[in-house]
């Protein structure tokens, strides 16, 4: 087959926590064209589920490029490679549908070879999926920070409203002509209590 019909693919995926937040990545290389990179998060999953997702997404992308290609797929997951090559049975119920989907997709191509490579030879895809997880973690932290800031702002507004209500009530009474009813000291104590009870001041 012409070299121009060969797609060299590297796939990788993983989870932080196993299961935990997971992501996939793949790189597709072909002669005469820039490499194709893709990565994304898939929610909570296991390492193996993430590895299979990476393979499936890569096969789906390769399918869009044409099923008359010869695929040379590289993965650092020995389990996935041996299962796809029929050397290992798929015993994990969570992997069976992913394995079947990957086999169906692979069967549509003229030729597919899947081989195991060391992690060092899969660094490109490894970097991509880890970057996706890092980005998701930063986004979640930022979102949590924004939510916390919003909650603090709402709390402060409620405390301020309560303190101002005390002042307005006192001002209304003072406007009737008696500057000692209520006594300024009592008004201050009310405001102090509002601040103290809401954690603005330490008891």
C-alpha positions, -999 to +999 in steps of 0.1 A: +000+000+000+012+035-008+027+054+022+002+081+016-025+057+026-009+049+060-022+066+091+001+063+121-019+067+152-008+071+189-036+068+215-035+073+253-059+079+282-060+078+319-078+086+351-067+104+382-081+082+410-089+051+389-118+056+387-117+094+388-116+123+364-105+109+331-094+120+296-084+106+263-060+118+235-048+107+201-024+118+174-029+109+137+000+114+114+001+109+076+024+119+048+018+153+032-005+166+059-001+182+093-006+159+123-041+157+138-043+161+176-074+156+197-079+153+235-108+157+259-123+148+292-148+121+297-159+125+333-152+098+358-138+066+344-111+040+349-077+041+332-087+012+309-120+029+300-101+060+291-076+040+270-104+024+250-121+058+246-090+072+231-088+043+206-125+046+197-122+083+191-091+078+170-108+052+149-138+074+144-116+102+132-097+079+109-130+067+095-138+103+085-105+104+066-115+073+047-117+036+055-093+027+026-064+036+049-040+013+066-039+020+103-008+016+124-019+022+160+004+025+189-007+023+226+012+020+259-017+000+273-006-036+271-041-048+282-058-029+254-034-041+228-036-078+238-074-076+241-077-060+206-053-086+192-073-115+207-045-125+231-065-116+263-102-121+269-123-091+280-136-100+315-144-065+328-181-058+321-173-021+319-149-027+290-169-051+269-190-026+251-160-004+245-140-033+232-169-044+209-172-008+195-135-006+189-135-039+171-165-029+149-148+003+139-114-014+132-131-040+110-141-013+085-106-005+074-084-022+048-058-030+074-053-023+111-023-032+133-022-024+170+010-027+189+022-019+223+049+007+228+067+020+259+053+052+275+084+071+263+073+064+227+038+076+234+048+109+250+028+131+226-006+115+233+003+112+270+010+149+272-022+158+254-045+138+277-027+151+308-031+186+296-068+181+291-071+169+327-050+198+340-072+222+322-104+206+336-089+207+371-080+244+368-115+252+355-131+234+383-110+252+409-118+286+392-155+278+392-153+268+429-135+300+437-161+321+418-189+303+436-172+309+470-167+346+461-203+349+452-214+333+484-192+356+504-205+387+486-241+376+492-234+370+529-217+404+533-247+421+516-271+405+540-250+415+570-248+451+558-285+452+552-292+440+588-268+466+603-282+494+582-317+484+593-307+489+629-293+524+620-324+533+601-347+524+630-326+544+654-325+574+630-362+573+627-366+573+665-340+601+669-358+622+643-388+624+666-367+646+689-352+623+716-315+617+708-313+593+738-342+569+727-327+546+718-293+553+733-265+554+708-246+529+729-275+504+725-276+509+688-239+502+686-243+471+707-270+459+682-248+464+653-219+448+671-241+417+678-251+415+641-214+415+631-204+391+658-232+366+652-224+365+615-187+358+620-174+392+609-160+397+644-145+370+666-162+363+698 
